[in-house]
Amino acid sequence: MNKRLKEILKEYEERKHKIIKGDESMNIVVLAGGTSTEREISIVTGTGVCKALRQKGHNAILVDIFCGLEPVDWDEPFGDKDYEVDSAAEYMRSFDDDIENIKRTRRSFFGPNVLELCQAADIVFMGLHGSNGEDGKVQATFDLLGIRYTGTGYLSSALAMDKGLTKKIFLMDEVPTPKGVSMLKENCTRDIHDLGMEFPVVVKTCCGGSSVGVYIVNDQKEYEDAIDGAYSYEDEVVVEEYIKGREFSVAVVDGKAYPIIEIAPKQG
């Protein structure tokens, strides 16, 4: 830990009570990007969040969790009034074509200066999507390092990310859920009747998000294409009966349910 980072952490302790009372703006790292199939969606999310936080008067910066940030001005690590969020987003996208190569040549998941910036921040806003972001791994790391972050803890994140495991928990506790099964690639069946189901069905990746690798299937040809498509993302898929209807989301924070929101895509 460099000298300036130690000073920043000491400054935070001195400011903590004012921050809690809402009397002082916060230094925030908005984490986005990463290595999942939802990298671009995450960058869009992080850009919007970072802009909103800065408009609210907070000192927020946008950081790619995998590609990191170089160089860092440790005298003013959370940007000045002229900080450009869009420029930070374009910096992140400049790595897009090199992600796979970086993965092969580097052992650590966290990019340059990422953990140091997160430790220096008052809180980290989790703008990550998909694997190595929503699956509890980053959250568990932050818990061990004492880094404050938004959203769900590591265990809930891990359980909710795995659709097959989530469905088993629902069934065990008699929570209504569409009929369905999870299948590993080596145990895959191409006959929908082996699963005790009829068309239409939904085929989706077990641990994906943002509708990546999700297919509504109406016949055998579509089913086989969907199976091949879903397995191209990961080695486990979920097949469920199709239930036509509207989609709603309810956020729960500290045991309090917030208003119901309908999710209605612009197209489709």
Secondary structure by P-SEA (a helix, b strand, c coil): ccaaaaaaaaaaaaaaaaaaaccccccccccccccccaaaaaaaaaaaaaaaaaaaccbbbbbcccccccccccccccccccccaaaaaaaaaccccaaaaaaaccccccccaaaaaaaacccccccccccccccaaaaaaaaaaccccccccaaaaaaaacaaaaaaaaaaacccccccccccccccccccccccccccbbbbbccccccccccccccaaaaaaaaaaaaacccbbbbbcccbbbbbbbbbcccccccbbbbbbccc
